Amino acid sequence: MRLEAVRYGLFALLLGSLTLSAGCVRHTITSAAHSYQLGDTLIESVLYRAQGSDLLMFNLHENESTSVEAALHLIRRRGGQVLALHHTGERQIKFLLSGRWFSFDPNRIFTDSGAVATISPNGAEKPDAITVVRDFAREIVSTYSLDSSSVIVTLHNNTDQEYSVESYLPGGQYALDARKVFVNRRRDPDDFFFVTDATFFTRLSRAGFNVVLQNNRFVTDDGSLAARHDIPYINVEAQHGHSKAQEKMLKAIAKLLG
């Protein structure tokens, strides 16, 4: 799929649907794009902005469009910023380097070990590919001043019963990465927050949301922004199609962060 088709197809549809609900909107959304060259592949980041708030929410996987839809609805009403990567419409980013194709998960490139692990095939044996991917990650961080952010908010979607707050309970796949887990049985376990700050955990759990507090001391370095412990991190995770639930979660974040 062409990059322009992705950008102006899906997201024009989302913005168009927002315009139709003019009775409950207040802010105009504008956008600005920045391009990155990875080998022979062009990647584009687009920052959607509405006046009224400086809250920045970052979507890393282009196929997780429910999260972007929810965030755009939120900033239309409350203001804020949504940063989204555009390339092929898929989860993985692919690039051609020296006649060979590589792919990587853009959520796993913000540490050296994470980038080595996520590049396929044979990332550990291809230093040129590692350099390209790490430079891309550093440029994103620099372009959007993520290193000077007071908090990093990411947007993700999951598949029903494959990854949830219960994945972090004792015996779960990621139990060792969690310091605390709060489960509200009245909410869908696929809709949950993953945070690195104890204050965020306390306030969100008291509000009745499913929340995981990362074990910053022993967590696996997976290359995500959560692995960078110098800046508080909040992941707003919801099942594909749960736009309303994710929008409620984002409203809670907007309130939490003032």
Residue pairs with C-beta under 8 A, 6 or more apart in sequence:
1 88
1 89
3 42
3 44
3 86
3 87
3 88
6 62
6 86
6 87
6 88
6 89
7 33
7 44
7 46
7 86
10 65
10 89
11 46
11 68
11 84
14 65
14 68
14 69
14 72
15 29
15 72
18 25
18 29
18 72
18 73
18 76
19 25
24 77
25 76
25 77
26 52
26 76
26 77
27 50
27 51
27 52
27 75
27 76
27 77
27 78
27 79
28 50
28 51
29 48
29 49
29 50
29 72
29 75
29 76
30 48
30 49
30 50
31 46
31 47
31 48
31 49
32 46
32 47
32 49
33 44
33 45
33 46
33 47
34 44
34 45
34 46
34 47
34 143
35 42
35 43
35 44
36 42
36 43
36 44
36 45
36 136
36 139
36 140
37 43
38 93
38 95
38 97
38 132
38 133
38 136
39 95
39 96
39 97
39 98
39 102
39 132
40 95
40 96
40 97
41 87
41 93
41 94
41 95
41 96
42 87
43 85
43 86
43 87
43 93
43 136
44 85
44 86
44 87
45 83
45 84
45 85
45 86
45 140
45 143
45 144
46 83
46 84
46 86
47 81
47 82
47 83
47 144
48 72
48 75
48 81
48 82
48 83
48 84
49 75
49 80
49 81
49 82
50 75
50 76
50 79
50 80
50 81
51 79
52 75
52 78
52 79
52 80
53 75
53 78
53 79
53 80
53 81
53 254
54 80
54 81
55 75
55 79
55 80
55 81
55 153
55 253
55 254
55 257
56 80
56 81
56 82
56 83
56 144
56 149
56 152
56 153
57 71
57 80
57 81
57 82
57 83
57 153
57 154
57 155
57 236
57 250
58 83
58 84
58 144
58 146
58 152
58 153
58 154
58 155
58 225
59 67
59 68
59 71
59 82
59 83
59 84
59 85
59 154
59 155
59 156
60 85
60 106
60 107
60 154
60 155
60 156
61 85
61 91
61 105
61 106
61 107
61 156
61 157
62 84
62 85
62 86
62 87
62 88
62 89
62 90
62 91
63 89
63 90
63 91
64 91
64 155
64 156
64 157
64 240
65 157
66 157
66 238
66 239
66 240
66 241
66 242
66 243
66 246
67 155
67 156
67 157
67 236
67 238
67 246
68 82
68 84
68 155
69 243
70 155
70 238
70 243
70 244
70 246
70 247
70 250
71 80
71 82
71 155
71 250
72 82
73 243
73 247
74 80
74 247
74 250
74 251
74 254
75 81
75 82
78 251
78 254
80 254
82 155
83 144
85 93
85 106
87 93
87 94
88 94
91 105
92 103
92 104
92 105
93 103
93 104
93 105
93 106
94 101
94 102
94 103
95 101
95 102
95 103
95 132
96 102
97 128
97 129
97 132
98 128
102 119
102 120
102 121
102 123
102 126
102 129
103 119
103 120
104 115
104 118
104 119
104 120
104 123
104 133
105 118
107 154
107 156
107 223
107 224
107 225
108 114
108 115
108 117
108 118
108 222
108 223
108 224
109 115
109 118
109 133
109 134
109 136
109 137
109 223
110 137
110 141
110 223
110 224
110 225
110 227
110 228
111 221
111 223
111 227
111 228
112 130
112 134
113 221
113 223
114 221
114 222
114 223
114 224
114 227
115 123
115 130
115 133
115 134
115 137
115 223
116 123
116 124
116 130
117 123
117 222
117 223
118 223
119 126
119 129
119 130
119 133
123 129
123 130
140 146
141 147
146 152
146 225
146 231
147 231
149 231
150 231
150 232
151 197
151 231
151 232
151 233
151 234
151 257
152 225
152 231
152 232
152 233
152 234
153 233
153 234
153 235
153 236
153 253
153 257
154 225
154 233
154 234
154 235
154 236
155 235
155 236
155 246
156 235
156 236
156 237
156 238
157 237
157 238
157 239
157 240
157 242
157 246
158 164
158 190
158 237
158 238
158 239
158 240
159 239
159 240
160 190
160 239
160 240
161 190
163 190
163 237
164 189
164 190
164 192
164 210
165 181
165 182
165 183
165 189
165 190
165 192
165 210
165 211
165 212
166 172
166 183
166 189
167 173
167 174
167 175
168 174
168 175
168 177
168 178
168 181
168 212
169 175
169 178
169 181
169 183
176 215
176 218
176 220
177 214
177 215
177 218
177 219
177 220
178 212
178 213
178 214
178 215
179 213
179 214
179 215
179 216
180 198
180 201
180 211
180 212
180 213
181 211
181 212
181 213
182 201
182 204
182 205
182 209
182 210
182 211
182 212
183 189
183 210
184 208
184 209
184 210
186 208
187 208
187 209
187 210
187 245
188 239
188 242
188 245
189 210
190 237
190 238
190 239
190 242
191 210
191 237
191 238
191 239
191 242
191 245
191 246
191 249
192 209
192 210
192 211
192 212
192 237
192 238
193 200
193 204
193 209
193 210
193 211
193 212
193 234
193 235
193 236
193 237
193 249
194 211
194 212
194 214
194 226
194 233
194 234
194 235
194 237
195 201
195 204
195 211
195 212
195 213
195 214
195 232
195 233
195 234
195 235
196 213
196 214
196 216
196 226
196 229
196 232
196 233
196 234
197 213
197 232
197 233
197 234
198 213
200 211
200 232
200 234
200 256
201 211
201 212
201 213
203 256
204 211
204 252
204 256
205 211
207 252
209 249
209 252
214 226
214 233
216 229
219 226
219 227
221 227
225 231
225 233
226 233
226 235
234 253
236 246
236 249
236 250
236 253
238 245
238 246
238 249
239 245
